[in-house]
Amino acid sequence: GAMFGIELHPTGIGLLAAAIAAAGGAPLFSDGLRAVRLRRSFAGLRATDLGLASEGFGEVRGRVALESPLFAPLSGKPCAGFRLEARVSGSRSMSVIEEHRAFLIASSGRTARVMNQRSRWELPVSAERDFAAGDVLSDRLASLIQRAPEMAWARGAGATLHLVERALFAGSICHVVGTVHQGRAIQMEDRVELLRTGTDGLAVDSGGHSGSGVENHEEPELWVGNGEHLDFLYISDRASEPTRLAPPEWRVAGAIVGPLLSLAGLTYLAGALDALRALGR
């Protein structure tokens, strides 16, 4: 069969590559379109106090309040989420263990729930410690290290582990970049992933968890998520840097490359089908 005046002789590798191109173009286009939208959304992004926040993509700041107890593994302080970085002393190789919960931010008499969706956290170092082979780990810390098989093996082999904790503590100022929604997140059960993870709908226990940082708040009037069309949620202790957070140009290019890739793959497959039909005559 001829395609654009070129005689086509389909091969197994060519058919496989064409099928991959046809299938891969769609997600590439989708990601590229999301990147284009994100870059537009980042234009003119400014941190806004939660009391003045409006619906839509933006950056809001407020003070962290916990809905359920979670404790940072090294400092032991109540937090909304932490990142534990573990490496063998003297080595550059690092394993990362993260744990996050949905939490509230409050300011100027308003509260918003920050959802436990796919997100990016950037926090300062809150604690640091070395553990030699003979040092005893708490049960909590030992269970976290088990999530990183390389580190668990290294500790078992007698190596010293260097642990770095980054945590978002209760009561601290927090900046969140995401999509702000009006209303109660609990009403969005079909669309908000958090409400199917088991970390939502937790009643605040006003009589227990002494020192846990859990506070009593009415159901918040706002919630912040990653936004289905943008898939972006950023949490930090400081104001964002839009030029650094904006998607790179190569991701934006996917909006053009994706459809071209799919078209090329489908065109090759169509030509191959014509060639096979011609052979069968």
Secondary structure, DSSP 8 states (H G I E B T S, - for coil): -EETTEE----HHHHHHHHHHHHHHHHHHHHHHHHHHHHHHHTT--EEEGGG--SEEEEEEEEEEESS--B-TTT--BEEEEEEEEEETT----EEEEEE--EEEEETTEEEEE--SS-EEE--EEEEEEE-TTS---HHHHHHHTTSHHHHHHHHTT--EEEEEEEEETTSEEEEEEEEEES-GGGGTTT-GGGGTTSSS----TTS-TTS-B------SEEEE--TTT---EEESS---HHHHS--HHHHTHHHHHHHHHHHHHHHHHHHHHHHHHHH-
